[in-house]
Amino acid sequence: MSFLRRRSATPAGPDFDVLAMDPGDWPGNLGAGLLPAPDGTCQGVFLRYDLFGGRGPAMIIGNLPEGSPAREVAQGEVPFEVAQLLLALENEEEVTVVGTEDMPVMQGDNLLIVRRLKLSESRISCVQFDRSDNVLVTIAAWDRPSPTTCTPC
């Protein structure tokens, strides 16, 4: 059950703000995980989201702070989030980074450089950007093939 609060001022949109949602109220499947270091510190947070519960695009969003070992990947290797997405999809094919493209994006008054990774598996898309607090955000998504429809001949 969601917890709602009525806005005090005249709302421009809905009359209520959602303060918290029970995970059961989310459409699809949502999971979260922490990457602990041996000393107990948090080396990253990731979210796993599948809107249609196994029938739609799957997505992993990672937030890795500076110094996190998960940020260190060799040339051509996929980011941690892509590897986690492949595990979640039970995809055992080797996927590599075949190219990158940097795109400047204005975020308010700040210039944000979004890096688009081109992967050997074309159904996986991946973008990365650094936040102002030196946290690397990576979004990896997989477009599941839509079911084919067959019409009688």
PyMOL commands that place a pseudoatom at each C-alpha (Angstrom):
pseudoatom trace, name=CA, resn=MET, resi=1, chain=A, elem=C, hetatm=0, pos=[0.000, 0.000, 0.000]
pseudoatom trace, name=CA, resn=SER, resi=2, chain=A, elem=C, hetatm=0, pos=[1.286, 3.446, -0.881]
pseudoatom trace, name=CA, resn=PHE, resi=3, chain=A, elem=C, hetatm=0, pos=[1.490, 6.218, 1.683]
pseudoatom trace, name=CA, resn=LEU, resi=4, chain=A, elem=C, hetatm=0, pos=[-0.022, 9.443, 0.417]
pseudoatom trace, name=CA, resn=ARG, resi=5, chain=A, elem=C, hetatm=0, pos=[0.167, 13.044, 1.585]
pseudoatom trace, name=CA, resn=ARG, resi=6, chain=A, elem=C, hetatm=0, pos=[-2.188, 15.801, 0.485]
pseudoatom trace, name=CA, resn=ARG, resi=7, chain=A, elem=C, hetatm=0, pos=[-0.261, 18.802, -0.823]
pseudoatom trace, name=CA, resn=SER, resi=8, chain=A, elem=C, hetatm=0, pos=[-0.596, 21.958, 1.275]
pseudoatom trace, name=CA, resn=ALA, resi=9, chain=A, elem=C, hetatm=0, pos=[-0.450, 24.382, -1.656]
pseudoatom trace, name=CA, resn=THR, resi=10, chain=A, elem=C, hetatm=0, pos=[-2.685, 24.395, -4.693]
pseudoatom trace, name=CA, resn=PRO, resi=11, chain=A, elem=C, hetatm=0, pos=[-1.339, 21.518, -6.755]
pseudoatom trace, name=CA, resn=ALA, resi=12, chain=A, elem=C, hetatm=0, pos=[-0.317, 21.873, -10.369]
pseudoatom trace, name=CA, resn=GLY, resi=13, chain=A, elem=C, hetatm=0, pos=[-0.864, 18.152, -10.891]
pseudoatom trace, name=CA, resn=PRO, resi=14, chain=A, elem=C, hetatm=0, pos=[-2.363, 15.346, -8.824]
pseudoatom trace, name=CA, resn=ASP, resi=15, chain=A, elem=C, hetatm=0, pos=[-3.664, 16.192, -5.348]
pseudoatom trace, name=CA, resn=PHE, resi=16, chain=A, elem=C, hetatm=0, pos=[-1.340, 13.739, -3.629]
pseudoatom trace, name=CA, resn=ASP, resi=17, chain=A, elem=C, hetatm=0, pos=[2.367, 12.976, -3.465]
pseudoatom trace, name=CA, resn=VAL, resi=18, chain=A, elem=C, hetatm=0, pos=[3.474, 9.371, -3.142]
pseudoatom trace, name=CA, resn=LEU, resi=19, chain=A, elem=C, hetatm=0, pos=[5.818, 9.236, -0.137]
pseudoatom trace, name=CA, resn=ALA, resi=20, chain=A, elem=C, hetatm=0, pos=[6.599, 5.541, -0.186]
pseudoatom trace, name=CA, resn=MET, resi=21, chain=A, elem=C, hetatm=0, pos=[5.470, 2.514, -2.113]
pseudoatom trace, name=CA, resn=ASP, resi=22, chain=A, elem=C, hetatm=0, pos=[5.372, -1.055, -1.010]
pseudoatom trace, name=CA, resn=PRO, resi=23, chain=A, elem=C, hetatm=0, pos=[7.476, -3.054, -3.517]
pseudoatom trace, name=CA, resn=GLY, resi=24, chain=A, elem=C, hetatm=0, pos=[4.372, -5.130, -4.205]
pseudoatom trace, name=CA, resn=ASP, resi=25, chain=A, elem=C, hetatm=0, pos=[2.674, -2.013, -5.608]
pseudoatom trace, name=CA, resn=TRP, resi=26, chain=A, elem=C, hetatm=0, pos=[5.340, -1.517, -8.309]
pseudoatom trace, name=CA, resn=PRO, resi=27, chain=A, elem=C, hetatm=0, pos=[4.332, -2.781, -11.716]
pseudoatom trace, name=CA, resn=GLY, resi=28, chain=A, elem=C, hetatm=0, pos=[6.670, -5.576, -12.790]
pseudoatom trace, name=CA, resn=ASN, resi=29, chain=A, elem=C, hetatm=0, pos=[9.647, -6.764, -10.751]
pseudoatom trace, name=CA, resn=LEU, resi=30, chain=A, elem=C, hetatm=0, pos=[11.988, -4.464, -8.825]
pseudoatom trace, name=CA, resn=GLY, resi=31, chain=A, elem=C, hetatm=0, pos=[15.043, -5.521, -6.857]
pseudoatom trace, name=CA, resn=ALA, resi=32, chain=A, elem=C, hetatm=0, pos=[17.932, -3.675, -5.231]
pseudoatom trace, name=CA, resn=GLY, resi=33, chain=A, elem=C, hetatm=0, pos=[21.377, -4.723, -4.134]
pseudoatom trace, name=CA, resn=LEU, resi=34, chain=A, elem=C, hetatm=0, pos=[24.461, -3.356, -2.419]
pseudoatom trace, name=CA, resn=LEU, resi=35, chain=A, elem=C, hetatm=0, pos=[28.064, -4.129, -3.290]
pseudoatom trace, name=CA, resn=PRO, resi=36, chain=A, elem=C, hetatm=0, pos=[29.859, -4.497, 0.044]
pseudoatom trace, name=CA, resn=ALA, resi=37, chain=A, elem=C, hetatm=0, pos=[33.617, -4.158, 0.410]
pseudoatom trace, name=CA, resn=PRO, resi=38, chain=A, elem=C, hetatm=0, pos=[35.554, -6.490, 2.749]
pseudoatom trace, name=CA, resn=ASP, resi=39, chain=A, elem=C, hetatm=0, pos=[35.732, -3.652, 5.298]
pseudoatom trace, name=CA, resn=GLY, resi=40, chain=A, elem=C, hetatm=0, pos=[31.936, -3.281, 5.272]
pseudoatom trace, name=CA, resn=THR, resi=41, chain=A, elem=C, hetatm=0, pos=[31.748, -0.052, 3.285]
pseudoatom trace, name=CA, resn=CYS, resi=42, chain=A, elem=C, hetatm=0, pos=[29.352, 0.248, 0.386]
pseudoatom trace, name=CA, resn=GLN, resi=43, chain=A, elem=C, hetatm=0, pos=[31.075, 0.005, -2.988]
pseudoatom trace, name=CA, resn=GLY, resi=44, chain=A, elem=C, hetatm=0, pos=[27.931, 0.578, -4.998]
pseudoatom trace, name=CA, resn=VAL, resi=45, chain=A, elem=C, hetatm=0, pos=[24.187, 0.244, -5.307]
pseudoatom trace, name=CA, resn=PHE, resi=46, chain=A, elem=C, hetatm=0, pos=[22.276, -1.287, -8.176]
pseudoatom trace, name=CA, resn=LEU, resi=47, chain=A, elem=C, hetatm=0, pos=[18.597, -1.592, -9.076]
pseudoatom trace, name=CA, resn=ARG, resi=48, chain=A, elem=C, hetatm=0, pos=[17.131, -4.335, -11.243]
pseudoatom trace, name=CA, resn=TYR, resi=49, chain=A, elem=C, hetatm=0, pos=[13.825, -3.533, -12.913]
pseudoatom trace, name=CA, resn=ASP, resi=50, chain=A, elem=C, hetatm=0, pos=[11.647, -5.568, -15.235]
pseudoatom trace, name=CA, resn=LEU, resi=51, chain=A, elem=C, hetatm=0, pos=[8.459, -3.662, -16.044]
pseudoatom trace, name=CA, resn=PHE, resi=52, chain=A, elem=C, hetatm=0, pos=[6.474, -6.587, -17.392]
pseudoatom trace, name=CA, resn=GLY, resi=53, chain=A, elem=C, hetatm=0, pos=[7.654, -9.307, -15.021]
pseudoatom trace, name=CA, resn=GLY, resi=54, chain=A, elem=C, hetatm=0, pos=[9.604, -11.331, -17.571]
pseudoatom trace, name=CA, resn=ARG, resi=55, chain=A, elem=C, hetatm=0, pos=[7.921, -10.075, -20.712]
pseudoatom trace, name=CA, resn=GLY, resi=56, chain=A, elem=C, hetatm=0, pos=[9.366, -6.583, -21.227]
pseudoatom trace, name=CA, resn=PRO, resi=57, chain=A, elem=C, hetatm=0, pos=[12.652, -4.700, -21.195]
pseudoatom trace, name=CA, resn=ALA, resi=58, chain=A, elem=C, hetatm=0, pos=[14.911, -5.564, -18.277]
pseudoatom trace, name=CA, resn=MET, resi=59, chain=A, elem=C, hetatm=0, pos=[17.113, -2.852, -16.788]
pseudoatom trace, name=CA, resn=ILE, resi=60, chain=A, elem=C, hetatm=0, pos=[20.006, -2.602, -14.338]
pseudoatom trace, name=CA, resn=ILE, resi=61, chain=A, elem=C, hetatm=0, pos=[20.972, 0.810, -12.929]
pseudoatom trace, name=CA, resn=GLY, resi=62, chain=A, elem=C, hetatm=0, pos=[24.263, 1.026, -11.053]
pseudoatom trace, name=CA, resn=ASN, resi=63, chain=A, elem=C, hetatm=0, pos=[25.662, 3.771, -8.850]
pseudoatom trace, name=CA, resn=LEU, resi=64, chain=A, elem=C, hetatm=0, pos=[29.344, 3.121, -8.174]
pseudoatom trace, name=CA, resn=PRO, resi=65, chain=A, elem=C, hetatm=0, pos=[31.394, 5.559, -6.076]
pseudoatom trace, name=CA, resn=GLU, resi=66, chain=A, elem=C, hetatm=0, pos=[34.952, 6.555, -6.892]
pseudoatom trace, name=CA, resn=GLY, resi=67, chain=A, elem=C, hetatm=0, pos=[37.340, 3.755, -5.880]
pseudoatom trace, name=CA, resn=SER, resi=68, chain=A, elem=C, hetatm=0, pos=[34.793, 0.959, -6.286]
pseudoatom trace, name=CA, resn=PRO, resi=69, chain=A, elem=C, hetatm=0, pos=[36.513, -2.118, -7.773]
pseudoatom trace, name=CA, resn=ALA, resi=70, chain=A, elem=C, hetatm=0, pos=[33.401, -2.718, -9.912]
pseudoatom trace, name=CA, resn=ARG, resi=71, chain=A, elem=C, hetatm=0, pos=[34.295, 0.443, -11.877]
pseudoatom trace, name=CA, resn=GLU, resi=72, chain=A, elem=C, hetatm=0, pos=[37.604, -1.041, -13.021]
pseudoatom trace, name=CA, resn=VAL, resi=73, chain=A, elem=C, hetatm=0, pos=[37.122, -2.968, -16.271]
pseudoatom trace, name=CA, resn=ALA, resi=74, chain=A, elem=C, hetatm=0, pos=[39.664, -3.891, -18.913]
pseudoatom trace, name=CA, resn=GLN, resi=75, chain=A, elem=C, hetatm=0, pos=[39.524, -2.518, -22.443]
pseudoatom trace, name=CA, resn=GLY, resi=76, chain=A, elem=C, hetatm=0, pos=[36.627, -4.143, -24.328]
pseudoatom trace, name=CA, resn=GLU, resi=77, chain=A, elem=C, hetatm=0, pos=[35.037, -5.663, -21.207]
pseudoatom trace, name=CA, resn=VAL, resi=78, chain=A, elem=C, hetatm=0, pos=[31.457, -4.800, -20.338]
pseudoatom trace, name=CA, resn=PRO, resi=79, chain=A, elem=C, hetatm=0, pos=[30.589, -2.752, -17.239]
pseudoatom trace, name=CA, resn=PHE, resi=80, chain=A, elem=C, hetatm=0, pos=[29.462, -4.501, -14.054]
pseudoatom trace, name=CA, resn=GLU, resi=81, chain=A, elem=C, hetatm=0, pos=[25.807, -3.631, -14.749]
pseudoatom trace, name=CA, resn=VAL, resi=82, chain=A, elem=C, hetatm=0, pos=[25.847, -5.256, -18.190]
pseudoatom trace, name=CA, resn=ALA, resi=83, chain=A, elem=C, hetatm=0, pos=[27.432, -8.386, -16.686]
pseudoatom trace, name=CA, resn=GLN, resi=84, chain=A, elem=C, hetatm=0, pos=[24.699, -8.466, -14.017]
pseudoatom trace, name=CA, resn=LEU, resi=85, chain=A, elem=C, hetatm=0, pos=[22.021, -8.028, -16.684]
pseudoatom trace, name=CA, resn=LEU, resi=86, chain=A, elem=C, hetatm=0, pos=[23.444, -10.934, -18.677]
pseudoatom trace, name=CA, resn=LEU, resi=87, chain=A, elem=C, hetatm=0, pos=[23.414, -13.094, -15.519]
pseudoatom trace, name=CA, resn=ALA, resi=88, chain=A, elem=C, hetatm=0, pos=[19.807, -12.134, -14.766]
pseudoatom trace, name=CA, resn=LEU, resi=89, chain=A, elem=C, hetatm=0, pos=[18.820, -13.043, -18.320]
pseudoatom trace, name=CA, resn=GLU, resi=90, chain=A, elem=C, hetatm=0, pos=[20.772, -16.319, -18.099]
pseudoatom trace, name=CA, resn=ASN, resi=91, chain=A, elem=C, hetatm=0, pos=[22.603, -15.252, -21.250]
pseudoatom trace, name=CA, resn=GLU, resi=92, chain=A, elem=C, hetatm=0, pos=[25.952, -17.039, -21.440]
pseudoatom trace, name=CA, resn=GLU, resi=93, chain=A, elem=C, hetatm=0, pos=[27.083, -15.525, -24.753]
pseudoatom trace, name=CA, resn=GLU, resi=94, chain=A, elem=C, hetatm=0, pos=[30.249, -13.440, -24.652]
pseudoatom trace, name=CA, resn=VAL, resi=95, chain=A, elem=C, hetatm=0, pos=[29.408, -9.753, -24.985]
pseudoatom trace, name=CA, resn=THR, resi=96, chain=A, elem=C, hetatm=0, pos=[32.081, -7.098, -25.487]
pseudoatom trace, name=CA, resn=VAL, resi=97, chain=A, elem=C, hetatm=0, pos=[32.261, -3.327, -25.884]
pseudoatom trace, name=CA, resn=VAL, resi=98, chain=A, elem=C, hetatm=0, pos=[32.902, -2.587, -29.554]
pseudoatom trace, name=CA, resn=GLY, resi=99, chain=A, elem=C, hetatm=0, pos=[32.844, 1.211, -29.363]
pseudoatom trace, name=CA, resn=THR, resi=100, chain=A, elem=C, hetatm=0, pos=[31.893, 4.291, -27.365]
pseudoatom trace, name=CA, resn=GLU, resi=101, chain=A, elem=C, hetatm=0, pos=[30.320, 7.622, -28.195]
pseudoatom trace, name=CA, resn=ASP, resi=102, chain=A, elem=C, hetatm=0, pos=[30.379, 10.672, -25.899]
pseudoatom trace, name=CA, resn=MET, resi=103, chain=A, elem=C, hetatm=0, pos=[27.364, 12.975, -26.085]
pseudoatom trace, name=CA, resn=PRO, resi=104, chain=A, elem=C, hetatm=0, pos=[27.212, 16.378, -24.324]
pseudoatom trace, name=CA, resn=VAL, resi=105, chain=A, elem=C, hetatm=0, pos=[23.907, 16.995, -22.535]
pseudoatom trace, name=CA, resn=MET, resi=106, chain=A, elem=C, hetatm=0, pos=[22.871, 20.100, -20.593]
pseudoatom trace, name=CA, resn=GLN, resi=107, chain=A, elem=C, hetatm=0, pos=[21.522, 19.235, -17.136]
pseudoatom trace, name=CA, resn=GLY, resi=108, chain=A, elem=C, hetatm=0, pos=[20.233, 22.535, -15.777]
pseudoatom trace, name=CA, resn=ASP, resi=109, chain=A, elem=C, hetatm=0, pos=[23.278, 24.844, -15.883]
pseudoatom trace, name=CA, resn=ASN, resi=110, chain=A, elem=C, hetatm=0, pos=[25.753, 21.940, -15.951]
pseudoatom trace, name=CA, resn=LEU, resi=111, chain=A, elem=C, hetatm=0, pos=[27.269, 20.152, -18.904]
pseudoatom trace, name=CA, resn=LEU, resi=112, chain=A, elem=C, hetatm=0, pos=[26.980, 16.391, -18.549]
pseudoatom trace, name=CA, resn=ILE, resi=113, chain=A, elem=C, hetatm=0, pos=[28.936, 14.014, -20.765]
pseudoatom trace, name=CA, resn=VAL, resi=114, chain=A, elem=C, hetatm=0, pos=[26.915, 10.867, -21.411]
pseudoatom trace, name=CA, resn=ARG, resi=115, chain=A, elem=C, hetatm=0, pos=[28.934, 7.950, -22.742]
pseudoatom trace, name=CA, resn=ARG, resi=116, chain=A, elem=C, hetatm=0, pos=[27.028, 5.500, -24.911]
pseudoatom trace, name=CA, resn=LEU, resi=117, chain=A, elem=C, hetatm=0, pos=[28.649, 2.069, -25.085]
pseudoatom trace, name=CA, resn=LYS, resi=118, chain=A, elem=C, hetatm=0, pos=[28.149, 0.065, -28.239]
pseudoatom trace, name=CA, resn=LEU, resi=119, chain=A, elem=C, hetatm=0, pos=[28.066, -3.637, -27.448]
pseudoatom trace, name=CA, resn=SER, resi=120, chain=A, elem=C, hetatm=0, pos=[28.445, -6.781, -29.526]
pseudoatom trace, name=CA, resn=GLU, resi=121, chain=A, elem=C, hetatm=0, pos=[24.908, -7.777, -28.462]
pseudoatom trace, name=CA, resn=SER, resi=122, chain=A, elem=C, hetatm=0, pos=[22.688, -5.241, -30.232]
pseudoatom trace, name=CA, resn=ARG, resi=123, chain=A, elem=C, hetatm=0, pos=[19.671, -5.846, -27.973]
pseudoatom trace, name=CA, resn=ILE, resi=124, chain=A, elem=C, hetatm=0, pos=[21.589, -4.434, -24.986]
pseudoatom trace, name=CA, resn=SER, resi=125, chain=A, elem=C, hetatm=0, pos=[21.920, -0.678, -24.654]
pseudoatom trace, name=CA, resn=CYS, resi=126, chain=A, elem=C, hetatm=0, pos=[24.231, 0.934, -22.118]
pseudoatom trace, name=CA, resn=VAL, resi=127, chain=A, elem=C, hetatm=0, pos=[24.941, 4.534, -21.116]
pseudoatom trace, name=CA, resn=GLN, resi=128, chain=A, elem=C, hetatm=0, pos=[27.181, 5.968, -18.401]
pseudoatom trace, name=CA, resn=PHE, resi=129, chain=A, elem=C, hetatm=0, pos=[27.725, 9.356, -16.802]
pseudoatom trace, name=CA, resn=ASP, resi=130, chain=A, elem=C, hetatm=0, pos=[29.560, 10.745, -13.780]
pseudoatom trace, name=CA, resn=ARG, resi=131, chain=A, elem=C, hetatm=0, pos=[27.584, 12.639, -11.161]
pseudoatom trace, name=CA, resn=SER, resi=132, chain=A, elem=C, hetatm=0, pos=[29.032, 15.732, -9.514]
pseudoatom trace, name=CA, resn=ASP, resi=133, chain=A, elem=C, hetatm=0, pos=[29.858, 13.635, -6.408]
pseudoatom trace, name=CA, resn=ASN, resi=134, chain=A, elem=C, hetatm=0, pos=[32.068, 11.293, -8.517]
pseudoatom trace, name=CA, resn=VAL, resi=135, chain=A, elem=C, hetatm=0, pos=[29.534, 8.464, -8.572]
pseudoatom trace, name=CA, resn=LEU, resi=136, chain=A, elem=C, hetatm=0, pos=[29.463, 6.626, -11.900]
pseudoatom trace, name=CA, resn=VAL, resi=137, chain=A, elem=C, hetatm=0, pos=[25.903, 5.930, -13.020]
pseudoatom trace, name=CA, resn=THR, resi=138, chain=A, elem=C, hetatm=0, pos=[25.452, 3.129, -15.537]
pseudoatom trace, name=CA, resn=ILE, resi=139, chain=A, elem=C, hetatm=0, pos=[22.133, 2.157, -17.095]
pseudoatom trace, name=CA, resn=ALA, resi=140, chain=A, elem=C, hetatm=0, pos=[22.016, -1.150, -18.966]
pseudoatom trace, name=CA, resn=ALA, resi=141, chain=A, elem=C, hetatm=0, pos=[18.788, -2.273, -20.648]
pseudoatom trace, name=CA, resn=TRP, resi=142, chain=A, elem=C, hetatm=0, pos=[17.825, -5.243, -22.767]
pseudoatom trace, name=CA, resn=ASP, resi=143, chain=A, elem=C, hetatm=0, pos=[15.044, -5.109, -25.334]
pseudoatom trace, name=CA, resn=ARG, resi=144, chain=A, elem=C, hetatm=0, pos=[13.405, -8.478, -25.287]
pseudoatom trace, name=CA, resn=PRO, resi=145, chain=A, elem=C, hetatm=0, pos=[12.140, -9.665, -28.621]
pseudoatom trace, name=CA, resn=SER, resi=146, chain=A, elem=C, hetatm=0, pos=[8.431, -9.129, -28.992]
pseudoatom trace, name=CA, resn=PRO, resi=147, chain=A, elem=C, hetatm=0, pos=[6.348, -12.233, -29.589]
pseudoatom trace, name=CA, resn=THR, resi=148, chain=A, elem=C, hetatm=0, pos=[5.684, -12.808, -33.247]
pseudoatom trace, name=CA, resn=THR, resi=149, chain=A, elem=C, hetatm=0, pos=[2.145, -13.014, -34.402]
pseudoatom trace, name=CA, resn=CYS, resi=150, chain=A, elem=C, hetatm=0, pos=[1.097, -15.535, -36.974]
pseudoatom trace, name=CA, resn=THR, resi=151, chain=A, elem=C, hetatm=0, pos=[-1.860, -14.999, -39.220]
pseudoatom trace, name=CA, resn=PRO, resi=152, chain=A, elem=C, hetatm=0, pos=[-3.503, -17.944, -40.928]
pseudoatom trace, name=CA, resn=CYS, resi=153, chain=A, elem=C, hetatm=0, pos=[-2.691, -18.331, -44.611]
for i in range(1, 153): cmd.bond("trace and resi %d" % i, "trace and resi %d" % (i + 1))
show_as sticks, trace
zoom trace
